Amino acid sequence: MVWNPGYGGSPEAASAPNPTLQGWLLSKGYALAGSTAAEGGWAVKGLIGNQPALLELIRSELGEPDSVIAWGSSMGGLTAVANMEAHRQLFDAALPLCGSVAGAVPMLNGGLDGAFVLKMLLAPGDERLELVDVRDEPTRQAAFREVLDEAQATPAGRARIALAATVAQLPVWTQRGMPAPSPRDYAAQQEQLYAAFMFGVISPRQPLEERAGGNFSWNTGVDYARSLIQSGQSQMVRSLYAEAGLSLTEDLRVVGSAERISADPAAVAYMQANATPAGDIDGPVLSLHETGDTAPTVAQAGTYAERVRQNGDNPLLREAFVDRPGHCNFADAEVAAMVTTLQERLDTGRWANLATPGVLNRLADRISSADGLGRGGSFASFQPPKMLRPERSPGNW
C-alpha cells in the first residue's frame, strides 16, 4: 500500500494515516510505503512523478508484491486515483479517503463561484478580496474573514452568505460535534454554512496559481440563478431572503451583470494534466467521503462517478459514505473495513455486495471488537450530487 499525503501535511513521508492503522496493517501482512514531494504544498505532479522510483525501491527491498494499492487522504486521495491513470502498470487498485477525486479545477471553480457572489453582493469595490491572480494570500484571507463576519451580524448579510455558500455547494451540516440541523431550521443551516465558508470556499489559491503559471478558474457563462435551483438548497436561501426583506431576484441580477472572470488556458491545461483525473481506470477504486465535508464537497464523488461511467468503467468503482460532517474524520475501524473490502475485491475479482453500507458496518464493528480499533462503522446509503461546475467542456475559459 502506497500512501499519498494531503495538502499542507508534514514534510516527512508517512506510510499510513496514523500509527494505529499503520500497526494494524502491518499485523495483517501489508507492506507499507509512502513518499513526499520535494516542493511540498499542492504537489500532485511531484507525488505522481516519484511513484516509479518508490515502487522500484520496494521491489528491490521486498520482492514482487501480489498487488499494489494507491491510497491517501484529501489531496492524497486525488493523487491515489490519478496514479491509477498515470501508472496503469504499477497500481492494481486505489483507496481514496475524503479525496478531491474530481480534481482541483472544479473544486476551485466552485470556490470562485462562492467568493464571487459574496464579493459582488457585499463588497464589490474591496480590492483586498482577490478572486484570482492572487498576489497577497494572507491579506486576502483576512479581508474575506472581515467581510464575512460583518455580514453575519445582519439578516441581509446572513441571506447573502447563504446564497454564496449554496452556489459553492457547501452542505448544511458542516460542524463536528453539532447535531444536524432539521430540514426546516434554515437559521441553523445558515450558521453551519457561515462556519464552514472560509475553509470550504476561500481556499488558498496563490500557491496553486504559482504552480500552474496563472489562473485556472473561470465563471464565464455561469448562470447563478440556475446554479441556485440545481443546488437543492434554494428553499433555504429564499426563506432567508424573505426574512431579511431582500429581493433575491435583484441580487441575482447584480451577480449576473457583474464582469466575469476568464482563465489562462495554459494554467487550466496544467491543472487538468496534473490534478484532474479523467475517470479512465483499469482496476478497482473504492472511495470514502463524509456527506458533510466542505473541501472537497461530497459532490466530487458524484462527478468522479460520472466520469468513470462515461469511460465504461463503472463496474470497477464503488463509493462509500459516512453521514457526518468533517474532513477526513473517519474511525480507524472504518478505514480498516475499507482496506479489507478492497483487498477482497482484488482477491475475488467481484464486488458483489462487499461495499454496501450494511456489510461495511458489520465488518467495521467486527474489526473494532476483535482488534481494538475504537468505535465501529457509521456507513450510510447516500447518492452524491454531481458538481455544478464539471470543467472539462472545451471553450469554458
N, C-alpha and C positions, 0 to 999 in steps of 0.2 A: 504494500500500500504506500503510495507516494503522496505525501501531504503538501498542500499548497496554502500559503499563509494569506490572511486577509489584509486589507489596506491599513497601513499605519501600524502594523504589528511590530514585534520585536525584530531587530536586525539579525538576531541569531536564528539559524534554521531550526525548525521543530519537526517532529515526525508524527504528531497527533494533537488533538485539541487541548488535552490536559494530561497530567501524569497518570491519573486514574485510568483513563481509557488506554493510554499507552501500555500500562501494565497488563490490563485485561487482554488487549490484542496480542501482546507477546505471549501471554499464557495460553492463547488459543492457537499458537503456531504461525502467526503472521510475522513477516519481516517488514519492518517499518523504515521508511526513508523520508527525507524532506530536503528542501533547498530554499535558499533565499536569493533574491536578485541583487546584484551589486549596487544598482541605482536606487533601490528602495521605492517607497511610495506606490503609485499606480504602475506596478512593474509586471504587468501581464506579459508583455513581449519578452522581457528578460527571463521570466519564470518558464515560459513555454520553450524558449531557446536553450535553456540549460538542461532540459529533461533527457536528451540522448546521452549526454555525458554522465548524468547521475545514474541512469539505468545501466550504462556500461560499467560503471564502478560497482553497482550492486551485483551484476553478473560475475565480475572478476573476483569479488569477495565471497559471494554466497552460492554461485552457480545459477542455472536457469530456473526461474520461478515457474510454478504451474500457471499462474495468471498474475497480471499487474493491474491494480485498481488505482486510478487517479481520484483523489478526494481533496476537499478543502472547504473552508467556510468563507462566506461573503465574497470578496474578490477572489479568494481561493477556490470557491465553488465555480465561479465563472472560468477560472483557469483550468479547473478539472475538466469541464465539458469542452473547453477549447482544445485541450490536449487530445481529446478523442478525435478531433478533426485534423489537428496539425501533425499528430504522430500516430497514425492509424495502426502501424505495425508494432508499436511499443505498448499500447494500452488496450486491455481487454474490456474494461468497464469503468464507469465513473460514478462517484457518490458525492454530488454537490450538496452542501448544507447551507441553507439561507443564502444561496448564491444569486448573484445578478446574472442568471443564466442566459437572458436575452441580450445582455451586453450593456456597455456604458452609454452608447449613443441614445437609445430610447430612454434609459434611466435619467440622463441629464437633460434630454428634451422635455421629459415630464417635469423635472425640476425647473427648467426655464419657464414652462407654462405657469407654474405656481408663482414663481418670482415675478414674472412679467405682469400677471394680473394684480398681484399685491402692489407693485410699484405704480402701475398706471392708475390705480384707484386711490392710493394713499399718499404717494409722494413722487409724482411723475417728474418733478424737477430736481430731485435729490441725486446729484451726480455720484454720491458715495455708493448708491445702490447699483453697483456694476452688475449687469446681467450676463455679458460675455466679454471676451477680450480683457479679462480681469488683470489689473496691474497691482492692486493692493488688497490681498485677500483678508488680512486682519481687519482693516478698516471696513471693508465690505461686510464682513460678518457682524461687526459691532453695529454698523448702521442698520442692517436688516433687523437685528435684535431690538434696537431702539424703536424703530418704526412699528414693529410687531407688538412690542409691549405697550406702547402708547395706544395703538388701535384696540387692543384687548380691553381697554378700560371703558369703551363706549359700545352701545348696541350696534351702531353703524359699523364701527371697526370690527366687531366680532362677526358680523354678517359677511363683511368683505374678506376676512381671514378664512371663513368657511368656504367661500367661493373659490379663493385661490388654492386652498388645500384640496378641494374637491377636484378641480381640473388637473391637479397633480396626482390624483388617485390615492391620496392618503386614506387609510381605513379610519373608522370612527372609534375603534378600540385600540389604543396605541401604548398605554401606560401600564407597565408591570406593577403588580400589587394593588391595582384598582379593578373593581368589577366592570364588566362590560355594560355600557350604557344601554338602557332599554330602547327599543326601536323608535319610540316617540319622544324620548328625552333629548331634544335637539340641543338644549343648553349644555348638557353633559357631553354630548358628542362633539360640540364645538370646542369645549375645554380640552378634549383629547387631541383634536386637530391642532389647536394652538400649541399645546405642549410638545407636539412632535414636529412642528413646522421647520424649525431650524435644522434639525437632524435630517429630516426627510426631504426637504425642498432646497435649502440653501447649502448644498453640499460644496465642499472646497473644489473650486473649478480651476483656479490658476495653475496648480501643478499638472493637471491633465492637459490643459491647453498648451502649456510649455512643452510637454512631451509630444503632443500631436502636431505642434508647429502652427497652431492657430485655433480658431473657434470651430467646434464640430457640432454646434447646436443651432437650431433654427425654429422659427414658428411661422414662416411664410405659408399662407394658405390654410392656417388652422382656424376653424370656426369654433370659438369658445362657447357659444350658446349650444352648439351640437355636443361639444365635449361635456357640458353640464348634464345634458339629457342622457348621454351614454354612460355617465359615471355611476348611475344607480343611487345617487345621493341628492338628487335635485330637490326632493321634497324638503329635506332638512335645510337646504340653502334658501329655498323660497319662504319657508316659515320664519327663518331668522331675518330675512329682508323685510317681511311684512311686519314683524315685531318692532323692527327698527324704523319703520316708516320710510324705507328706501325703495326706489324703483329698480328692480333687478334688470328690467329691460333697458333702462337708461345706462346702468353700469356696464352691461354687456355691449351696448352701443359704443361707450367710451373705449372699452378694451378693443372692440372690433375695429375702431377707426385709428387706433394708435399705430405708429410706424413699426413695421415688423422687422425681424432680425433674420439675416441670411448667414449661412455657414460658409466656411472655407472648404471647397471640395477636397483639397489635399488633406486637410485635417480630418474630415469625415472618412476619407479613404484609409487613413492611418488607423483610426479607431475601429473601423469595420474589419480591417485586416488583423488587428491585434487584440480586439476586445469585444467582438460581436459574433458569437457562434451562429452558424447558419442552420444548425439542427440536422446536419448530414452525418449520421453516426453508423458505425458498423458493429458496435457492441452494446450491451445493456447499460442504461443510465437509470439510476434511482435517485430522485431528488427529495429534499425535505425543506419545507418552509413553514414559518409561522403565519397565520392569517393576518395578524396584526403588525407584521414587520413594516417598516417605513422606508428602509434604504438597504436592500431593494424592497419594493412593494410586492405583494404576492401575485400581482398581475404579470410579473416577469415569468412566472410558471406557465400562465396561460399563453403568452406569446411564444415561449420556447416550445411548448407542446404543439402549437400551430405550425411552427417551422418544421418540427420533426414530422408531423403529418404530411406536410407539403412535399417532403422528401421521400415519402413512402416508408418511413422507418418507425411508425407508431407502435408496432409490436415490441420494439426494443425499449420503449420508455415507460416508466411508471413514476408517478409523483405522489408523495405523501405529505400530509399536513397535520399540524397541531393547532388547535383553535385557541390561541392566546396571543397577547402582544409581546413585543420584544424583538431583539435582533440576535440571532444565534443563541437563543435561550432554551437549549434543549437539555433534557435529562440525559445522563450518561447511559442509562438503560435504553433510552430511545435510540441513541446513536448506535449502541451495540446491536440493537434489533435490526437497524438498517443495514449494518455491515453483514450480519448473519443472513439476512434476506437476500442481499445482493450476491453473497457467496453461494447460496443455494441455487439462485438463478444461473450462476456460472456453472455450477456442478451438474445441474439437471437440464439446462437449455430451455427451461419453461418457467414462465411467471405463475401460471395457474392463479390461485388466489393469495399468493405469498404476500403481496404488497397492499392488501386491503386493510382498513383500519382495525377491524376486529382481530385479524390474525396478528398484525403488528403489535397490538396492545397485549395480547396474550403472551406473545414472545417476549416483549419488554418486561412484563410482570414476572415471567419465569426467570429471566436473566437477573432482574433486580433481586429476586428472592434467593436465587442459587449463588450468585456471585457478589452480593452486597454492593450493588451499584446505585444505591439510593432509591428514589421514587421510581415507579413504573411508568407505563406508557399513557399518553393522552392523545393518541392519534384520532383524527376525526374525518368524516366524509366532507369534502369540500370541492366545489367546482370553481376553479380560479377564473376570473375575467381575463381578457386579453388587454394589453396595454393600449391606451388611447392613441399612442404615437408610435406604432410599428414603423421603423425608419427606413426600410430598405427600398421603398419605391423610388425609382430614378426620378430626378428632376425636383426633388423635395428641398433642395438647398440652392 
